[in-house]
C-alpha cells in the first residue's frame, strides 16, 4: 500500500511538471480567429452555408470580408495542432473566458471578443471589428505541454493507456467473458475455444471503438460550439466521476472485508439477468450450429453476441470510457482517434489473457476466484483513476 501511494505521488508530480510559459504579443490591425474543422458554424462563416461539401459563396465569407477591409486575420484551427489548441486556451484565459465556456468560432480583436455567429457577422458588417482592430490585442501567456490540458505528452498518453487497461479488468466485462467460456460445450478443442473467445473479444473491441468515435464526433460537432452544452457536459462528467470515486472507495472497503454482497458499483441485477439469458441463448445456438454448418457460423454468432453484450455492459464499463472520450475531444481529431484506438487495445488485452488462462490452465472457476480475491485492488485503482479525472475536469470548469 505504501509503494502504491509513492507511485501515485510520483505520477501526479509528473503530470504537473511539463509546464513552460512565454509571452506572446500581437499588435496592429489584427484579429485572431479560432475555428474547428468539423464546426458547421465555422464553415458557414467561411462561405459554405451547407458545410464543406456544399457550394462556396464568397459574399458570405466573413474572413475574406475582413481581409478586404485591410484587417489581417490570423486563423487557427484548434484541431490542427497542440500549439493552436494551447493558443486558444491562452487567449480565452487572457480575455476572462473559462475553459468550460470556450467555444468556436470566436474572434479576438482589441480588448474584446465575439463568439456568436450573429454577433460576429454584425460586428463585421457595421465595422465594429474594423474599428477595434486599431487597438492592440491583449498580451497572453502561452502554457505549452500542460499534462492536464494536452494528452500528447508522454504522461498524458500513458494515463490513457492505463485507463484502458484498468477498464479492461472491470469485473463486469470479465464476468460476462467467463460465463460465455463456461457455457461453450460444443467442443473440447482448446484451439477452437480460444478462437471463439478472441472473436467475442474482437467484437467488443470493434463495438467500443465505434461507440467512442461516434460519441467523440457528436461532442465535436455540438458541444464545442455551444457554451451551455459544453458547461453541462463538463459539470456532468465532474459530478459523475466524483460520485464514482466515492462509490469505488466504498466498494474497496467492503471487498477488502470480503463482504461482496454489499458491492454497489456493478451492473444492475436486471441487466445481469438479461445478459445471462442472452449468453445462454446464443451459446445453445452456437452448440447446435457447430454440428451443422461448421466453425464459420459459430464465429459469426459469437461476433453478434459480443456486439450485443458491449451495449448492455456500457452501464458499467462505460463509466471510465465516457470520461476519457470527453477528455480526448480537446485534442486534434486524428490524435483523438489514435487515443481511442490505444485505449481500446489496452481494454481488451486483459480479456484476451484471462480467456487463454481460463481455457488452457486454471479453468473458469479458479480464474473467477482469483478476480474476486483481488477485487479490492481493482476497486481502489478505479477510485484513484476517477479522482484523477475529477481533478482534470475541476481545472476545466474552474
N, C-alpha and C positions, 0 to 999 in steps of 0.2 A: 504493500500500500504506500509505503514511504517512497519507493522507487517511482511508482506511478505519479505521485504528487510532484516529484522532481522533474519527471519528463514533461508533465503538463505545464509546469512553470517555465521550463526552457522553451517549449513551443510557443507560449504566449509572448515571451520576450522576443523570439524570432519574428513573430507576426508584426510586432511594432517597430522592428529595427530597420526596415528598408525605407526610411523616410528622409528625403532631402528636400531642401527648399531653395528657390531662387526667385528673383524679382523679374516680372515681365512688364514692359512699358509699351503703351500704344498711344500715338498722338496723331493729330491732323484730322482731315475729313475722312475718317474711317469708321466703319461699323464691323462688329463681329457677329456672324450669323452661324448658329448651330442647327443642324438638322440630323435626320436619320434616313438611311436608305429605304427602310420599309415604312416610313411615316407618310401616310396618304395626304395629310395636310401640307407637309413639306413639298410633296410632289405638286400639289395644287398651286403653291406659291411659285414653283418653278415653271409654271405654264402647262402642266399636264393635269387638267381637271379630271381625267378619267384614269389617273395613275400613269406610271411609266410606260405602260403598254398602249396608252391612248394617244390622241393627237396632240402635238405641241402647239401652243398658242403664244407667240412672242408678246402679244399685248397683255397677257396675263402673267408674264414672268416678272415678278417684283424685284428679283435680284438684278435683272438686266435693267429695269427702270431706274433703280437706284444708281447703278453704274453710269447710265446715260445722264444722270443728274450731276455727275462728277464725284460720286462717292466711291471710295474703294471698299468693296465688300470682301471681307476675309471669311471664307466659307469653311466650316469644319463639320465633317460627318462623324458623330460620336461613336459610330460603329466601325469606323475606318481603322482606327489605331488607338492604342492605350494613351498616346500623347493627346489626341483630340479629346478623349474622354476625361483625362486629367485636367485639360484646359477648360473644358465645360464645367467641371466641378469648381475649379478655381474662380471662374467668372461668377458663377452662382453664389459662391461664398462671399466674394467681394461686394456684390450687389445686394446681399442680405436675403438670398433665396435659400431656404433649407433644401437639403438633398432630396427629401421626400416630395417637395413641391417643384423640383426642377423638371421641366418638360420641354419638348421641342415641338414646333420651331420656336426659336427665340432669337431676338436681335438685341445686342447691347450697343448703345450709342450714347456718347457723352456720359452723364451720370444717371441715365435711365435705361430701362429695358422694355421690350414689347414681346409678349409670349402668347398672344392670342391672334389667330389668323385675321380676324376682323380688325383688331387694333393695329396690327402690322400694316394691313392694306390701307387703312385710314391715315396712319402716320406717314406713309409714303405718298399717298395722294394729296394730302394737304401740306406737304413739305415739312412736316414736323421733324422727321428724321434728318432731312437735309439741314435744317437749322441747328439741330442738336449736334450734328456731326462736326460742327466747328469747334466744339468743346472736346477736350482730351478724355479718352476713356479712363476709367478708374484703374489704378495700379492693382495688380493681382499678385498673389503668392502662389506659385505653382508647386504642388506637392507631387513628386513623382515616385511611383512604385509603392505607395502605401499598401500594406498587406490586406487591410480591411476594405480598400477601395479598388484593388486591382488583383485579379487572380492569375495574372500572367507570371508573377514571381514564383520562385521555387516553393516557398512556404504555402502560397495560395493553391498551387496545383496539388501539392502533397495533401493539403487539407481536403480537397475534393476527392482525391483517391481514397483517403482514409474514411471519409463519409460513406463512399460507395461500398468499401469493404465492411464497414460496421453495419450498414443496412443489409448486406448480404448474409450476415449471421443473425438476422432478425428471426426470432422463434416462429413467427407466423409463416414465413416462406419455407423455413426448414421443416416445420411440422407437415405442411402440405406435400413437400417432396418425399419425406419419409413414408407418409401414408400411401402415396402413389406407388413407391417402390415396393412396399409390403404387399400391395394388392395385385401386383403383376404375377399372376400364376400361370401364364400361357407358355412359359419356357423356363428351363433351368440353366440355359446357356448364359453365362455371365457376360459374354461379349455383347449379346443382343440386349440384355438388361441395361448395360452401360450405354449402348447406342440409343435405346428408347429414353433413358434418363437424360442424356445430353440433348436429345430432340426437345424434350419437355423444357429443359433449362434454356435452350436457344429460343424457344417460343416466348418465354418470359423476357429474355433479353430484347428481342425484337419489339415486343409489346411495350415494354417500359421505355425503350429508346424513342419509339414513335409518339408515345404519350408525352414524354418530356419535350420533344421537338414541337409538337402541337401546342402545348402549353406555353412554351417559350415564344412561339410566333404570335400567339394571342396577346401575351403580355407586351411584346414589342410593338404590335400594331395598335394597341388600345391604351394600355396603362401608361406608357411613356408619353402619350400625347394628351392625357387628361390628369390634371393636378389632383382632383378629388379622388379619382380612382386609384392613382398612384399612392396617395396617402392612405387610403382604405386598405390596399393590399399590404403595404409595409406594416401598418398597425396590426392587421390581422395576423401576419406571419410572426410579428414580435410577441403578441399575446399568446398565439398558439404554441410557439416553441418554449415560451416561459412556463406555460401550463404543463407542457410535456416534460420539461425539466423537473418540475415538482413531482409529476406523476411517476417518472422513472426513478427518482430518488426514493419515493415510497416503495416502488417495486423492488428496488435494490435491497431495502431493509427487510421486506417480507421474504424475499427469495433467499437472502443470506440466512434467515432463520428457518428456511425450508418450509415456509408456510405458503405454498404455491397457489392455494385456492384463493388467496387474497390479492393476487396479481390483477392490477387494474388496466394497464396499457396492453391490451390484446384485442384480437378480433371479437366483435360481439358474438354471443352464443348462437344467434340465429344464422349469422354468416358462416360460422364454423360448421353448423349442421348442414347448411346449404352446400358448402364446399365438399363436405364428406359425401353427400348424396351424389354430387356431380362426379367426383372421383370414382365412386363405386360403379356408377352407370357407365362411365367411359371405360373403366378397366374391364368390366364384364363384356362390353362390346369389343374391346381390343382382344381379349382372350378368345372370343368366338371367331373374330375375323381372321386371326392368325392362321387358323386351320384351313380357312377357305381361300384367302387371296394373298397370303404371304406377308412379309415384313413391311412392304411398302405402305399398305393401307393402315397398318399399325402405327407407323411413323406419322402419317397424315392425321390420324385420330389423336395421337399424342400431342402433336403441334396445336391442334384445335383446343385440346384440354388446357395446354399451357396458356394460350391466349385468353381463354375463359377465366381461369383462376387468377391471372395477373390483374384483371379488373376488380374482382371481388376482394383481392388482398390489398388493394390500394389504401383501404381504410387504415391498415397497419403499416405496410411497407412504404406507403406514400408520404408519411409524416416528414421524414428527412428529405425525401426526393423533392417535394413541393418547395421546401425552403431553399434547397440547392438550386432548383430551376429559377426561382425568383432572385437568387443571388447572381447567377451567371448571366442573367439578361442584361446586366450593366456592362458586359464585355461585348466586343465586336462579334458579329453574327458567326463568322467562321470559327473563331476560337470558342465561342459559347457552345457550338455543336460539338467541337472536339472535347470540351469538358464533359458534356453529357455522355458522349461515347465512352470516355475514360471512366466515368462514374459507373456506367452500366457494365463495363467489362469487369471492374472490381466487384460489382454487386453479384455477379454470377460465379465468380471464382470459388467462394466458399461452398456454394451449392454443388458445383462440379466435384470438389474434393469430398464432400460429405456423401454424395451419391456413390462415388467409386469406393470409398471406405465401407459404406453400408452394404454394398453388393459383394465386395471381394474379401472383406475382413470381418469386422466385429459384428456386422448384422444390424438390422434396423433397431432392435430393442436396446442393444448396448450403445449404439450411436445416440439414440434419443435420451438415454440416461446420462450420457456424457454431456449433452447440451443442457439438460436440466441441472446437473451438478454445477455447471459454470454459468448458469443463467444470471446470477447476481453480478458477475463481472460484466456480462453483456449489458445489463440494465445500467450499471454505473457508467460504462463508456457511452451509452446512449444519452444519459443525463448530461455528461460533460460536453458532448457534441451539441446538444440543444442549448446549453449555456453559452457556448462559443457563438452559435448562430444568433442567439438573443442579443449578445453584445454587439455583433455585427449590425443587426437591424436597429439597435439603440442608436448607434452612431449615424445610421442613415436617416433616422427620424429626427434626432435632436442635433 
